[in-house]
Amino acid sequence: MKALCWEGVNKLSVENVPDPELHNDQDMIVRLIAGTTCGSDLHLIGGYIPAMRAGDIIGHEFLGEVVETGPGVRKHAVGDRVVVCSFVGCGRCWYCANDLWSLCDNTNTNPGIAQAMFGYETAGIFGYSHAMGGLRGSHAEYVRVPFADYGAFPVPEGIDDTSALFCSDSVPTGWMGADLAGVKPGDVVAVWGCGAVGQMAARAALLLGAERVISIDRIPERLAMTERYIGSETIDYTAVDVAAELRERTGGRGPDVCIEAVGMEAHSDGPARLYDQAKQQLRLQTDRPTAVRQAIHACRKGGTVFILGVFAGAVDKFPLGAVINKGLTVRGAQMHGQRYIPMLLERMAAGQLKTAHLATHTVPLERAPQAYDMFKHKTDGCVRAVIRPAP
């Protein structure tokens, strides 16, 4: 079969690789219907996530058709159309039982790497380095899905493929950010980033009752899309001082909740960006926390900051003094998709969540490297490129 492989820093290629096989009785094989580029993949491609190996298949957000099931699979049958959660959960450890699926004890087959990095291992995730289990990714014609009864979900009739695709990762990630940040009716919420996850966090905040949501970015097409499809106010951070603008729009108090949906390669127009970028390129720090710093400084006293973007390791100049002296609550997590996906599919079917607009481009699997280049450089208004195998 054909698959998109990482061959080294900023090097992708489509290669012929062996078809996947069932390894355990709870596995199933799905034929890819659609996958999508994701901002967290750019960290892999750029070499910022450790433990990648040449030939690794990338991709983690996908929709497929079941073509084979192991004898232990009870909830799926050949021919089912399913959306698959990007994180793999066993369904029976303490973390899965407590809806903390991205912290599963049993699905990362290389726990020592993550233990050395974070103190504890994470769950396995499709196509996201050997530190996260070394699972083959989803940008391939066929994908093995471990613990299929817990990680794959039937797509209701009436939801089109493109819309359902984003329920694999972007929609539950954004919803989790608003939910775990404690957004409640009457809140003012600021969201850094108008990519797919940022837009979904903004929409989730509105559906959870926020009085106002203000989204921050610099790409005109993304800002316009967020206003049109999400219903959020927007700020172009290249045109104004973000902290001053947020104070102005909130009567001087600041947002109740700030959600950072940018991650480890954050951009800014200030001098801190040059400092962070230089340290990151020299590997003196692994992440650029520009948006995190801004969110912490902008949040109202006693407010909540939720870090939703992907970070891999250490950062410099973290404003701990602001956290303490302003009495902030700071949280973060990788996506507990199994906790949210069934509910989100129901909301999609009811018309409360619309995601098809995120797919600004569609490419065949053979052109996936070019799609990632376009996505990385945000050319041609690209928010997400949907990747489909040849018919």
SELOMI-263954 format. One record per residue (C-alpha): residue in one letter; residue number from 1; z negated, x negated, y. Coordinates in pm, 1 decimal, decimal comma, m for minus. Layout:
N
{A; NUM; {Z; X; Y}}
...
//
This chain:
391
{M; 1; {0,0; 0,0; 0,0}}
{K; 2; {30,2; m99,2; 366,2}}
{A; 3; {m279,7; m171,6; 574,8}}
{L; 4; {m369,6; m311,7; 916,7}}
{C; 5; {m543,9; m645,7; 866,1}}
{W; 6; {m741,9; m875,7; 1093,4}}
{E; 7; {m597,4; m1225,2; 1064,7}}
{G; 8; {m803,8; m1407,4; 1329,1}}
{V; 9; {m910,9; m1368,2; 1691,1}}
{N; 10; {m663,5; m1134,6; 1863,7}}
{K; 11; {m434,5; m1140,2; 1561,3}}
{L; 12; {m346,9; m824,4; 1366,5}}
{S; 13; {m75,5; m768,9; 1109,2}}
{V; 14; {38,2; m493,4; 875,1}}
{E; 15; {29,6; m626,7; 519,8}}
{N; 16; {85,8; m507,0; 164,6}}
{V; 17; {m252,3; m496,1; m11,6}}
{P; 18; {m372,7; m357,2; m347,8}}
{D; 19; {m443,1; 15,5; m364,9}}
{P; 20; {m813,2; 107,5; m362,8}}
{E; 21; {m984,1; 208,7; m685,8}}
{L; 22; {m1294,0; 409,6; m769,1}}
{H; 23; {m1596,1; 179,6; m805,4}}
{N; 24; {m1869,9; 438,1; m863,2}}
{D; 25; {m1883,6; 795,2; m987,3}}
{Q; 26; {m1959,8; 924,0; m634,5}}
{D; 27; {m1647,6; 762,8; m484,7}}
{M; 28; {m1325,9; 935,1; m396,5}}
{I; 29; {m986,5; 818,7; m273,8}}
{V; 30; {m820,1; 983,0; 24,3}}
{R; 31; {m465,3; 952,1; 148,8}}
{L; 32; {m468,6; 879,0; 519,3}}
{I; 33; {m344,5; 1164,4; 735,5}}
{A; 34; {m444,1; 1008,5; 1067,4}}
{G; 35; {m664,1; 735,4; 1210,2}}
{T; 36; {m723,0; 621,6; 1565,1}}
{T; 37; {m786,2; 313,1; 1771,1}}
{C; 38; {m1143,7; 274,7; 1893,0}}
{G; 39; {m1303,8; 61,8; 2162,1}}
{S; 40; {m1549,1; m86,3; 1914,8}}
{D; 41; {m1252,5; m221,2; 1716,3}}
{L; 42; {m1161,2; m432,1; 2018,1}}
{H; 43; {m1487,4; m622,4; 1976,1}}
{L; 44; {m1382,4; m706,5; 1620,1}}
{I; 45; {m1033,0; m806,9; 1719,2}}
{G; 46; {m1162,5; m1029,1; 2000,5}}
{G; 47; {m1396,1; m1216,0; 1767,3}}
{Y; 48; {m1724,2; m1090,3; 1916,3}}
{I; 49; {m1849,4; m934,1; 1593,3}}
{P; 50; {m1952,3; m1197,0; 1334,7}}
{A; 51; {m1864,8; m1212,5; 964,8}}
{M; 52; {m1499,3; m1110,7; 985,3}}
{R; 53; {m1263,6; m1268,3; 734,7}}
{A; 54; {m885,5; m1306,0; 745,3}}
{G; 55; {m726,8; m1016,5; 560,4}}
{D; 56; {m1004,6; m765,3; 632,0}}
{I; 57; {m871,1; m411,6; 683,8}}
{I; 58; {m997,2; m258,3; 1007,1}}
{G; 59; {m1038,1; 104,2; 1120,8}}
{H; 60; {m1324,2; 350,6; 1083,3}}
{E; 61; {m1225,7; 685,1; 1239,8}}
{F; 62; {m1002,6; 890,6; 1009,8}}
{L; 63; {m888,3; 1212,7; 848,1}}
{G; 64; {m744,9; 1227,6; 497,7}}
{E; 65; {m639,4; 1428,6; 194,3}}
{V; 66; {m836,7; 1387,0; m127,4}}
{V; 67; {m620,8; 1242,1; m405,4}}
{E; 68; {m882,8; 1131,9; m661,0}}
{T; 69; {m1253,2; 1196,5; m717,4}}
{G; 70; {m1517,2; 1028,1; m928,5}}
{P; 71; {m1703,7; 1233,9; m1191,3}}
{G; 72; {m2012,3; 1253,6; m969,0}}
{V; 73; {m1833,6; 1415,2; m673,3}}
{R; 74; {m1933,4; 1783,2; m650,4}}
{K; 75; {m1827,1; 1902,2; m304,4}}
{H; 76; {m1461,8; 1794,9; m289,5}}
{A; 77; {m1146,1; 1848,6; m491,4}}
{V; 78; {m800,8; 1697,9; m495,6}}
{G; 79; {m596,4; 1840,5; m210,5}}
{D; 80; {m888,4; 1898,7; 27,6}}
{R; 81; {m838,7; 1796,3; 390,9}}
{V; 82; {m1150,4; 1605,2; 497,7}}
{V; 83; {m1282,2; 1420,3; 799,8}}
{V; 84; {m1484,4; 1115,0; 699,3}}
{C; 85; {m1787,5; 984,4; 886,7}}
{S; 86; {m1743,0; 624,0; 997,3}}
{F; 87; {m2091,4; 526,2; 872,2}}
{V; 88; {m2165,2; 554,1; 500,9}}
{G; 89; {m2493,7; 711,2; 391,2}}
{C; 90; {m2632,1; 735,8; 37,9}}
{G; 91; {m2803,1; 1068,7; 104,0}}
{R; 92; {m3123,7; 980,0; m78,4}}
{C; 93; {m3304,9; 692,3; 95,1}}
{W; 94; {m3581,7; 753,2; 352,3}}
{Y; 95; {m3347,6; 704,8; 646,4}}
{C; 96; {m3082,0; 946,8; 521,5}}
{A; 97; {m3351,7; 1200,9; 434,6}}
{N; 98; {m3468,2; 1178,1; 796,6}}
{D; 99; {m3116,1; 1218,2; 943,2}}
{L; 100; {m3096,6; 851,6; 1047,6}}
{W; 101; {m2774,8; 796,1; 857,7}}
{S; 102; {m2650,2; 480,4; 1029,9}}
{L; 103; {m2970,8; 309,5; 912,0}}
{C; 104; {m2917,0; 385,1; 541,1}}
{D; 105; {m3091,3; 140,7; 307,2}}
{N; 106; {m2830,6; 144,5; 31,3}}
{T; 107; {m2475,9; 122,3; 167,2}}
{N; 108; {m2461,5; m223,7; 323,5}}
{T; 109; {m2369,5; m456,8; 39,4}}
{N; 110; {m2437,0; m768,0; 251,9}}
{P; 111; {m2784,1; m690,2; 388,9}}
{G; 112; {m2878,9; m1051,6; 454,2}}
{I; 113; {m2632,9; m1092,9; 742,0}}
{A; 114; {m2761,8; m792,4; 935,4}}
{Q; 115; {m3122,1; m881,7; 855,0}}
{A; 116; {m3069,4; m1220,9; 1014,9}}
{M; 117; {m2905,1; m1062,4; 1320,8}}
{F; 118; {m3122,7; m755,3; 1375,3}}
{G; 119; {m3431,7; m795,6; 1159,4}}
{Y; 120; {m3316,3; m517,7; 922,6}}
{E; 121; {m2986,5; m421,8; 768,6}}
{T; 122; {m2779,2; m128,8; 896,7}}
{A; 123; {m2575,8; 116,0; 690,8}}
{G; 124; {m2227,6; 22,1; 580,5}}
{I; 125; {m1937,8; 117,0; 805,3}}
{F; 126; {m1569,7; 129,8; 725,1}}
{G; 127; {m1375,2; m175,0; 836,5}}
{Y; 128; {m1644,0; m331,2; 1052,8}}
{S; 129; {m1712,5; m682,7; 926,7}}
{H; 130; {m1909,6; m813,8; 633,7}}
{A; 131; {m2227,3; m787,6; 840,2}}
{M; 132; {m2181,3; m410,4; 811,1}}
{G; 133; {m2105,5; m411,7; 439,0}}
{G; 134; {m1753,7; m551,3; 414,9}}
{L; 135; {m1602,8; m211,0; 332,7}}
{R; 136; {m1227,9; m181,3; 358,9}}
{G; 137; {m1123,9; m1,9; 674,3}}
{S; 138; {m927,8; 317,6; 722,5}}
{H; 139; {m605,1; 188,2; 881,0}}
{A; 140; {m440,9; 196,0; 539,9}}
{E; 141; {m235,0; 439,6; 338,2}}
{Y; 142; {m530,2; 505,2; 104,6}}
{V; 143; {m904,9; 465,0; 156,0}}
{R; 144; {m1198,1; 456,7; m87,1}}
{V; 145; {m1483,7; 677,1; 34,2}}
{P; 146; {m1825,3; 588,9; m118,4}}
{F; 147; {m2093,7; 860,3; m149,1}}
{A; 148; {m1821,4; 1113,5; m75,5}}
{D; 149; {m2040,8; 1423,2; m99,2}}
{Y; 150; {m2248,3; 1296,6; 194,3}}
{G; 151; {m1985,8; 1135,5; 416,6}}
{A; 152; {m1676,0; 1356,3; 392,1}}
{F; 153; {m1651,7; 1707,0; 535,6}}
{P; 154; {m1389,5; 1978,5; 474,0}}
{V; 155; {m1194,7; 2067,0; 786,2}}
{P; 156; {m1186,9; 2443,4; 853,5}}
{E; 157; {m852,2; 2617,1; 870,8}}
{G; 158; {m738,3; 2654,6; 1229,3}}
{I; 159; {m844,1; 2306,7; 1342,0}}
{D; 160; {m540,0; 2084,6; 1376,0}}
{D; 161; {m533,0; 1732,2; 1235,7}}
{T; 162; {m550,1; 1554,2; 1570,1}}
{S; 163; {m850,3; 1751,3; 1691,0}}
{A; 164; {m1037,8; 1712,1; 1362,7}}
{L; 165; {m970,9; 1338,0; 1354,6}}
{F; 166; {m1208,2; 1270,5; 1643,6}}
{C; 167; {m1495,5; 1437,6; 1456,6}}
{S; 168; {m1505,4; 1125,2; 1238,1}}
{D; 169; {m1673,2; 916,1; 1508,3}}
{S; 170; {m1606,3; 982,1; 1878,2}}
{V; 171; {m1736,9; 1338,6; 1897,3}}
{P; 172; {m2058,6; 1286,8; 1697,0}}
{T; 173; {m2123,8; 958,9; 1878,2}}
{G; 174; {m2097,0; 1124,8; 2216,9}}
{W; 175; {m2300,5; 1425,0; 2107,1}}
{M; 176; {m2572,9; 1202,8; 1964,3}}
{G; 177; {m2602,7; 1019,9; 2296,8}}
{A; 178; {m2669,5; 1341,5; 2486,7}}
{D; 179; {m2891,3; 1484,6; 2214,1}}
{L; 180; {m3113,3; 1180,3; 2156,5}}
{A; 181; {m3132,6; 1118,9; 2531,4}}
{G; 182; {m3302,0; 1458,3; 2550,7}}
{V; 183; {m3055,5; 1628,7; 2786,8}}
{K; 184; {m3192,6; 1969,5; 2875,7}}
{P; 185; {m3095,8; 2261,4; 3100,5}}
{G; 186; {m3100,9; 2168,2; 3468,1}}
{D; 187; {m3061,4; 1793,0; 3418,6}}
{V; 188; {m2828,1; 1572,7; 3618,0}}
{V; 189; {m2655,8; 1333,6; 3377,5}}
{A; 190; {m2452,0; 1022,6; 3459,0}}
{V; 191; {m2217,5; 877,6; 3196,1}}
{W; 192; {m2072,7; 526,9; 3223,3}}
{G; 193; {m1725,3; 521,6; 3066,2}}
{C; 194; {m1447,5; 781,0; 3040,5}}
{G; 195; {m1306,0; 676,6; 2706,4}}
{A; 196; {m1324,0; 916,0; 2413,0}}
{V; 197; {m1696,2; 861,5; 2347,9}}
{G; 198; {m1788,9; 886,7; 2714,7}}
{Q; 199; {m1591,4; 1207,4; 2752,9}}
{M; 200; {m1758,0; 1356,7; 2447,1}}
{A; 201; {m2103,7; 1256,5; 2574,6}}
{A; 202; {m2025,5; 1429,0; 2903,7}}
{R; 203; {m1903,3; 1743,8; 2728,6}}
{A; 204; {m2208,8; 1746,1; 2502,3}}
{A; 205; {m2438,4; 1717,5; 2804,7}}
{L; 206; {m2271,4; 2018,7; 2963,5}}
{L; 207; {m2297,5; 2223,1; 2642,9}}
{L; 208; {m2665,6; 2127,8; 2615,0}}
{G; 209; {m2724,2; 2279,7; 2957,1}}
{A; 210; {m2697,5; 1996,2; 3208,8}}
{E; 211; {m2659,4; 2128,9; 3562,1}}
{R; 212; {m2426,9; 1844,7; 3662,7}}
{V; 213; {m2254,4; 1562,1; 3479,0}}
{I; 214; {m2107,5; 1266,5; 3666,4}}
{S; 215; {m1875,0; 1027,5; 3480,1}}
{I; 216; {m1801,8; 672,9; 3598,3}}
{D; 217; {m1487,3; 467,7; 3528,4}}
{R; 218; {m1203,3; 289,6; 3708,9}}
{I; 219; {m889,3; 402,5; 3523,5}}
{P; 220; {m720,6; 686,8; 3718,7}}
{E; 221; {m578,5; 859,7; 3408,9}}
{R; 222; {m918,4; 864,7; 3238,3}}
{L; 223; {m1095,9; 992,8; 3546,1}}
{A; 224; {m838,5; 1271,6; 3586,5}}
{M; 225; {m860,8; 1361,4; 3216,5}}
{T; 226; {m1240,0; 1380,7; 3233,1}}
{E; 227; {m1228,2; 1618,1; 3528,6}}
{R; 228; {m955,6; 1836,0; 3376,5}}
{Y; 229; {m1065,1; 1864,9; 3012,3}}
{I; 230; {m1438,4; 1795,2; 3020,9}}
{G; 231; {m1543,2; 1955,6; 3348,1}}
{S; 232; {m1738,9; 1653,4; 3468,6}}
{E; 233; {m1752,8; 1515,6; 3820,2}}
{T; 234; {m1622,8; 1159,9; 3843,1}}
{I; 235; {m1679,3; 835,4; 4032,9}}
{D; 236; {m1427,9; 551,9; 4058,9}}
{Y; 237; {m1658,9; 251,1; 4062,9}}
{T; 238; {m1397,0; 34,4; 4234,0}}
{A; 239; {m1400,1; 263,9; 4537,2}}
{V; 240; {m1771,8; 314,9; 4605,5}}
{D; 241; {m2116,0; 168,7; 4541,1}}
{V; 242; {m2211,2; 359,5; 4225,4}}
{A; 243; {m2589,3; 349,9; 4276,0}}
{A; 244; {m2558,7; 468,9; 4636,3}}
{E; 245; {m2312,9; 741,1; 4538,6}}
{L; 246; {m2540,6; 869,2; 4263,0}}
{R; 247; {m2834,9; 880,0; 4501,7}}
{E; 248; {m2622,3; 1069,9; 4752,1}}
{R; 249; {m2512,9; 1324,9; 4492,8}}
{T; 250; {m2867,5; 1378,1; 4362,3}}
{G; 251; {m3051,8; 1416,8; 4689,1}}
{G; 252; {m3187,7; 1063,4; 4674,8}}
{R; 253; {m3361,9; 1099,1; 4339,3}}
{G; 254; {m3103,9; 966,9; 4093,2}}
{P; 255; {m2981,9; 1105,8; 3758,9}}
{D; 256; {m3235,9; 1236,4; 3508,3}}
{V; 257; {m3039,5; 1088,8; 3218,4}}
{C; 258; {m2800,7; 791,9; 3220,4}}
{I; 259; {m2573,8; 737,2; 2918,7}}
{E; 260; {m2399,1; 402,5; 2877,8}}
{A; 261; {m2077,2; 454,2; 2677,0}}
{V; 262; {m1898,6; 125,4; 2749,7}}
{G; 263; {m2043,1; m146,3; 2527,4}}
{M; 264; {m2031,9; m520,8; 2499,7}}
{E; 265; {m1712,7; m585,8; 2697,7}}
{A; 266; {m1806,1; m395,5; 3013,3}}
{H; 267; {m1600,0; m455,8; 3325,9}}
{S; 268; {m1709,0; m449,0; 3689,1}}
{D; 269; {m1587,4; m565,0; 4028,8}}
{G; 270; {m1908,0; m749,8; 4116,1}}
{P; 271; {m2001,5; m1116,5; 4071,3}}
{A; 272; {m2215,8; m1032,8; 3768,4}}
{R; 273; {m1896,4; m968,8; 3571,3}}
{L; 274; {m1777,8; m1326,8; 3619,1}}
{Y; 275; {m2118,8; m1459,5; 3516,4}}
{D; 276; {m2133,3; m1239,0; 3206,7}}
{Q; 277; {m1775,2; m1306,4; 3107,0}}
{A; 278; {m1815,8; m1682,4; 3135,4}}
{K; 279; {m2132,2; m1679,5; 2922,8}}
{Q; 280; {m1968,5; m1453,4; 2666,2}}
{Q; 281; {m1655,6; m1667,0; 2635,9}}
{L; 282; {m1872,7; m1976,3; 2591,4}}
{R; 283; {m2077,4; m1783,1; 2331,7}}
{L; 284; {m2394,5; m1838,7; 2535,1}}
{Q; 285; {m2445,0; m1463,7; 2503,5}}
{T; 286; {m2268,5; m1216,7; 2277,0}}
{D; 287; {m2243,1; m914,8; 2507,1}}
{R; 288; {m2168,7; m820,0; 2867,5}}
{P; 289; {m2440,4; m571,8; 2969,6}}
{T; 290; {m2295,0; m486,8; 3311,3}}
{A; 291; {m2296,4; m109,0; 3263,5}}
{V; 292; {m2641,0; m113,4; 3100,5}}
{R; 293; {m2790,6; m292,5; 3399,8}}
{Q; 294; {m2626,4; m48,5; 3638,4}}
{A; 295; {m2750,8; 252,7; 3441,9}}
{I; 296; {m3107,8; 121,3; 3438,8}}
{H; 297; {m3105,5; 57,4; 3813,3}}
{A; 298; {m2942,5; 392,9; 3893,3}}
{C; 299; {m3162,5; 613,7; 3674,9}}
{R; 300; {m3435,6; 808,6; 3850,8}}
{K; 301; {m3798,5; 707,5; 3808,3}}
{G; 302; {m3931,6; 839,9; 3480,4}}
{G; 303; {m3578,9; 908,8; 3354,1}}
{T; 304; {m3401,4; 820,8; 3031,0}}
{V; 305; {m3128,4; 564,8; 2963,0}}
{F; 306; {m2936,9; 593,8; 2636,9}}
{I; 307; {m2726,7; 294,6; 2525,4}}
{L; 308; {m2437,0; 440,4; 2331,3}}
{G; 309; {m2184,6; 155,2; 2356,7}}
{V; 310; {m2162,9; m103,7; 2078,9}}
{F; 311; {m2358,9; m427,1; 2126,8}}
{A; 312; {m2383,2; m706,8; 1873,7}}
{G; 313; {m2661,7; m942,8; 1974,5}}
{A; 314; {m2813,8; m1107,6; 2280,0}}
{V; 315; {m2768,4; m1038,9; 2650,7}}
{D; 316; {m2885,1; m1217,5; 2963,4}}
{K; 317; {m3042,1; m1083,2; 3282,7}}
{F; 318; {m3172,6; m765,7; 3119,3}}
{P; 319; {m3365,4; m575,2; 3392,2}}
{L; 320; {m3688,9; m530,6; 3199,5}}
{G; 321; {m3886,2; m515,9; 3522,2}}
{A; 322; {m3693,5; m206,1; 3629,1}}
{V; 323; {m3762,5; m41,8; 3292,6}}
{I; 324; {m4136,3; m101,1; 3320,6}}
{N; 325; {m4191,4; m36,4; 3688,4}}
{K; 326; {m3975,0; 276,3; 3698,1}}
{G; 327; {m4131,0; 416,4; 3380,8}}
{L; 328; {m3796,6; 455,1; 3202,5}}
{T; 329; {m3736,0; 556,5; 2844,1}}
{V; 330; {m3460,5; 341,6; 2691,8}}
{R; 331; {m3304,9; 439,1; 2359,7}}
{G; 332; {m3001,0; 340,3; 2159,8}}
{A; 333; {m2843,8; 402,6; 1820,5}}
{Q; 334; {m2535,1; 378,9; 1612,1}}
{M; 335; {m2390,6; 714,1; 1518,1}}
{H; 336; {m2576,3; 942,5; 1273,4}}
{G; 337; {m2257,6; 1135,2; 1202,3}}
{Q; 338; {m2368,0; 1331,7; 896,9}}
{R; 339; {m2636,5; 1488,1; 1116,1}}
{Y; 340; {m2381,7; 1636,5; 1355,8}}
{I; 341; {m2033,6; 1666,8; 1202,8}}
{P; 342; {m2070,9; 2009,7; 1030,9}}
{M; 343; {m2206,7; 2164,7; 1351,6}}
{L; 344; {m1935,2; 1999,8; 1560,5}}
{L; 345; {m1658,3; 2128,6; 1333,2}}
{E; 346; {m1801,6; 2478,3; 1382,2}}
{R; 347; {m1797,3; 2430,6; 1760,2}}
{M; 348; {m1437,4; 2307,3; 1739,2}}
{A; 349; {m1339,0; 2614,6; 1538,5}}
{A; 350; {m1509,9; 2831,6; 1802,1}}
{G; 351; {m1316,2; 2661,2; 2083,0}}
{Q; 352; {m1620,6; 2500,1; 2247,4}}
{L; 353; {m1501,9; 2143,2; 2189,2}}
{K; 354; {m1147,1; 2028,5; 2256,1}}
{T; 355; {m1037,0; 1679,6; 2160,6}}
{A; 356; {m658,7; 1683,1; 2113,7}}
{H; 357; {m608,4; 1559,2; 2471,2}}
{L; 358; {m768,4; 1226,3; 2373,3}}
{A; 359; {m463,9; 1140,8; 2160,9}}
{T; 360; {m236,3; 1014,0; 2434,2}}
{H; 361; {m8,1; 822,9; 2193,9}}
{T; 362; {96,7; 846,0; 1828,3}}
{V; 363; {236,3; 550,5; 1634,2}}
{P; 364; {327,7; 475,5; 1272,4}}
{L; 365; {102,3; 240,5; 1080,2}}
{E; 366; {367,2; m31,9; 1104,0}}
{R; 367; {323,4; m38,1; 1482,8}}
{A; 368; {m56,4; m37,6; 1483,9}}
{P; 369; {m84,3; m394,4; 1625,0}}
{Q; 370; {122,1; m291,7; 1927,8}}
{A; 371; {m89,7; 22,5; 1965,0}}
{Y; 372; {m407,0; m186,2; 1982,7}}
{D; 373; {m251,8; m412,3; 2244,8}}
{M; 374; {m162,5; m109,9; 2456,3}}
{F; 375; {m508,1; 39,6; 2401,5}}
{K; 376; {m685,3; m284,3; 2492,5}}
{H; 377; {m497,2; m329,9; 2817,7}}
{K; 378; {m502,9; 43,5; 2899,3}}
{T; 379; {m131,4; 49,2; 2967,6}}
{D; 380; {79,7; 365,4; 2981,0}}
{G; 381; {m232,7; 577,7; 3030,6}}
{C; 382; {m353,1; 510,9; 2676,3}}
{V; 383; {m693,2; 661,7; 2596,5}}
{R; 384; {m650,0; 669,8; 2218,4}}
{A; 385; {m354,1; 595,0; 1993,7}}
{V; 386; {m334,9; 799,8; 1673,9}}
{I; 387; {m209,7; 598,4; 1375,4}}
{R; 388; {m24,3; 779,0; 1098,8}}
{P; 389; {125,3; 642,6; 775,8}}
{A; 390; {493,7; 686,7; 702,6}}
{P; 391; {577,6; 1030,9; 553,7}}
//
